[in-house]
């Protein structure tokens, strides 16, 4: 069993979070409602992988776009999944090392690396 991987990012308003979790068997990207009652915090999810990852904890990053309307999952600096909180939509997931992600161009706009 592979090691667990976890990363998250909370929007500056403190109301929503993007969370990636690989539990040793499957990996999911979640949109959380921070203020919701226990058991109701997960707003939506995207399955990312169902096998052992070929990436490490250090190669995973969850981050918000510049306007904090979208939260994305990056694996090796490539955007693999997006929750568009503003529009209530999601896209991506289904990571495969030999394939390219299927994120529409309009969902990619606004993401930048800030270190």
Secondary structure, 3 states (H helix, E strand, C coil): CCCCEEEEEECCCCCEEEEEEECCCCEEEEEEECCCCCCCCEEEEEEEECCCCCCCHHHEEEEECCCCCEEEEEECCEEEEEEECCCCEEEECCCCCCCCCCCCHHHHCCCCCCC
